[in-house]
């Protein structure tokens, strides 16, 4: 890989869920249409879960979160999109952005069309693609051999499950496969390991595309302890092993982590370990520091 800087890259793909993927996408937003996010769609909690329960369809919350973080021109549309209802009525707790996406989904042939309509409305150049356009949930076989259904329940497991899976088996959005095939750099993380990062990797056709990819793959570690008790028990090395097994043995090329992360056991990878915390929210990545860390990793690959 001769490219030494992000600005040299024609196609960058980032995978994950709401807050983490949104932060990566906003850090790299100067790439514009050369940046694609592939968004997890298994959430079944909060406003998103209530919409899914009553109306069906894919989970919109993580996509909405990413779109929120990519808004650079405040407008009436962006204010509406970020609005959350308060009070005690039926709309209490619902995010208007979720409802807008669901309404546009009902009016569109495909969920991806709904996202593109909102992107145009909010003047967002980067692409966002749902990992699948079919309704799907995260499930697991727990350490006792019981089926645990739904992202919220999987997140509360005390021990790592024997197996993570998607129910039902669904296909990846075609444009997501194409984005991975064209990518020169693929970013995984940060985000909740089991519920944000793993779901896209559990899609068979997407995992195969990642396994075949000639792109550099970089894993971006979390800055705070996982909220999931099971995921919090994993070391960085264990997470690497799980991800690499999911993508057919394809090795991750580099990792970007904060100073507190234990990197013991990480071998044959470019490691960038430096301060990444945002001043306002320490457990979130600072956009400039993250972008600089990615530039450092690219330079190390080029040596």
C-alpha positions, 0 to 999 in steps of 0.5 A: 500500500503506497498511500501514506495519507487519508487524502490519498485514499479513494474508498474508506469503509467504517463498520459499527454502531451508533456512537462509535461509528458516528464519531469515526465518520465525523472525524473523517467527514472531509473525505466526503463521498469517499467515505462509507459507513456500514451500520448495525441494524439489530438494536431492539431497545429504546425508541428504536425497539418500540418502533420495531415492535409496532411497525416492524422493519430494521433498527434505525437508531444507529443510522440516525446517530451517525447522521446526527454526528455528520450534520455540519450545517445546522438547519430546521431539518437538522433540528427536527431530526435530532428532536426527542419527545419528552413527557409521559404520552405515547411519543415520550422518549421517541426520537423524531429522526427515527420516526422520519426514517421509518416514515421514509422507509414506508414511502420508499422501495428500499431502506437505503433510499430512505437514508439517501433522502435524509442525507440529501435533506441534511446535506451529508456527503458521506454514504451510510448503508444498513448492514442488511435491509431485512429485519434481523436480531442478534441472538446468542447461545449462552454458557449454559446452552440456552438461546438468548434473543435480542440485542438488549438481552445479549448485552446483559450476559455475564459471560461470553456466549458460546456462539453469537448469531443473527436471527433470521439468516439474512443477506447483506445490503448489496451496496455494502458488499460493493463498498468493501470490495472497493475499499482501500482502508476498512475500519472496525470500531470503536463500539460495544463489541458484541452488539455494535461491532460483531453483528455486521461480521455475522453476515456470511456474505459480508464476512466473506467480502472482508476476508477477501479484501485487499484493504488494510483493516484497522481495529479502533479500540474503546476508551472506556470499559464495556458496559456489557459484563461479558464483553468487559471481560475480553482482552484486546487480544481476545477481541482480535481473535474473535473478529479474525475468526468471524472474517474467515481468518483474515488478519487485522492489519493494525490497531489504534488504542488509548494509553490505558489499553493492554496490548500484551499478546498483539503481534504482527500488527501495526500498533498506534497507542496514544491519547485519543480522548475528547476533552468534553467526553473522555470516553469518546474519541477526539475527532482530530486525535483519531484522524491523526492516529489513522494517519500515523497508522497509514504511514507505518503501513507504508514503511 
